Amino acid sequence: MSINEQALGKIVHDLQNKLQEASRMVASVQAQMQSREREKRLSELTNKELSALQPDTVTYKSVGKMFVQEPLPELTKELTERVTEMDTEMAALEKKRIYWERNKTEAQGNLGELVRQIQQAQAP
């Protein structure tokens, strides 16, 4: 009987580890999605402010700790591309989030089912 208890303990431990990993990954992916959303929103707001300027306005782009002069049309094009890139990355991250949510739900279900089976086996 102790072999079965050891095996059950190992299975429960494995399921708990899988659940913890899935929960960590869900939180990580959500944080990445929030970061991409902030970057997208910042690019959109910057682009909106730049659209109010005259086409011949001298504009600068931040590169590290310095600023480099950049023509307004190129700067707005770059910001538009960044928004598109963030949308693409967020779609990929959403797929990852769904995958890890599914793993988390599956691990919770398996763990709950195992606990119910153990309780039923111990009941007189």
C-alpha positions as CSV (number, residue, x, y, z in Angstrom):
1,M,0.0,0.0,0.0
2,S,2.9,2.4,0.7
3,I,4.1,2.0,-2.9
4,N,0.7,3.3,-4.1
5,E,0.9,6.2,-1.6
6,Q,4.3,7.1,-2.9
7,A,3.2,6.9,-6.5
8,L,0.1,9.0,-5.7
9,G,2.3,11.5,-3.9
10,K,4.6,11.8,-6.9
11,I,1.6,12.3,-9.2
12,V,0.1,15.0,-7.0
13,H,3.5,16.7,-6.8
14,D,3.9,16.6,-10.6
15,L,0.4,18.0,-11.1
16,Q,1.0,20.8,-8.6
17,N,4.3,21.6,-10.4
18,K,2.5,21.7,-13.8
19,L,-0.2,23.9,-12.3
20,Q,2.3,26.3,-10.8
21,E,4.3,26.5,-14.1
22,A,1.1,27.2,-16.1
23,S,0.1,29.9,-13.6
24,R,3.5,31.5,-13.9
25,M,3.4,31.4,-17.6
26,V,-0.1,32.9,-17.8
27,A,1.1,35.8,-15.6
28,S,4.2,36.3,-17.6
29,V,2.3,36.4,-20.9
30,Q,-0.2,38.8,-19.5
31,A,2.6,41.1,-18.4
32,Q,4.1,41.0,-21.9
33,M,0.7,41.8,-23.4
34,Q,0.3,44.8,-21.1
35,S,3.8,46.0,-22.1
36,R,3.0,45.7,-25.8
37,E,-0.3,47.5,-25.2
38,R,1.4,50.4,-23.5
39,E,4.0,50.6,-26.3
40,K,1.2,50.5,-28.9
41,R,-0.8,53.2,-27.1
42,L,2.3,55.4,-26.8
43,S,3.1,55.1,-30.5
44,E,-0.5,55.9,-31.4
45,L,-0.6,59.0,-29.2
46,T,2.8,60.2,-30.5
47,N,1.6,59.6,-34.1
48,K,-1.6,61.6,-33.3
49,E,0.4,64.5,-32.0
50,L,2.7,64.4,-35.0
51,S,-0.2,64.4,-37.4
52,A,-1.1,67.9,-36.2
53,L,2.3,69.3,-37.3
54,Q,3.2,70.8,-40.7
55,P,4.9,68.3,-43.0
56,D,8.1,70.5,-43.1
57,T,8.4,70.6,-39.3
58,V,11.8,69.5,-38.0
59,T,11.3,66.4,-35.8
60,Y,13.7,64.3,-33.7
61,K,13.7,60.7,-32.8
62,S,15.1,59.3,-29.6
63,V,18.0,56.9,-30.1
64,G,19.3,55.8,-26.7
65,K,20.4,59.0,-24.8
66,M,20.5,61.2,-27.9
67,F,18.1,62.6,-30.4
68,V,18.5,62.3,-34.2
69,Q,16.8,64.5,-36.7
70,E,14.2,62.5,-38.6
71,P,11.9,63.8,-41.4
72,L,8.2,63.9,-40.2
73,P,6.9,61.4,-42.9
74,E,9.5,58.8,-42.0
75,L,8.8,59.2,-38.3
76,T,5.1,58.8,-38.7
77,K,5.6,55.8,-41.0
78,E,7.9,54.2,-38.4
79,L,5.3,54.8,-35.6
80,T,2.5,53.3,-37.8
81,E,4.7,50.2,-38.4
82,R,5.4,49.9,-34.7
83,V,1.6,49.9,-34.0
84,T,1.2,47.1,-36.6
85,E,4.0,45.2,-35.1
86,M,2.6,45.5,-31.6
87,D,-0.8,44.2,-32.9
88,T,0.9,41.2,-34.4
89,E,2.9,40.4,-31.3
90,M,-0.2,40.8,-29.1
91,A,-2.1,38.3,-31.3
92,A,0.8,35.8,-30.9
93,L,0.8,36.4,-27.1
94,E,-2.9,35.9,-26.9
95,K,-2.5,32.5,-28.5
96,K,0.2,31.7,-25.9
97,R,-2.1,32.9,-23.1
98,I,-4.9,30.7,-24.3
99,Y,-2.5,27.7,-24.5
100,W,-1.3,28.2,-20.9
101,E,-4.8,28.9,-19.6
102,R,-5.9,25.6,-21.1
103,N,-2.9,23.8,-19.5
104,K,-3.7,25.5,-16.1
105,T,-7.3,24.5,-16.3
106,E,-6.4,20.9,-17.3
107,A,-3.9,20.6,-14.4
108,Q,-6.5,22.0,-12.0
109,G,-9.1,19.5,-13.3
110,N,-6.7,16.5,-13.1
111,L,-5.6,17.5,-9.6
112,G,-9.2,17.9,-8.4
113,E,-10.2,14.5,-9.9
114,L,-7.2,12.8,-8.3
115,V,-8.1,14.2,-4.9
116,R,-11.7,13.1,-5.3
117,Q,-10.6,9.6,-6.2
118,I,-8.2,9.4,-3.2
119,Q,-11.1,10.6,-0.9
120,Q,-13.4,8.0,-2.4
121,A,-10.9,5.2,-1.9
122,Q,-10.3,6.2,1.7
123,A,-14.0,6.4,2.5
124,P,-15.4,3.3,4.2
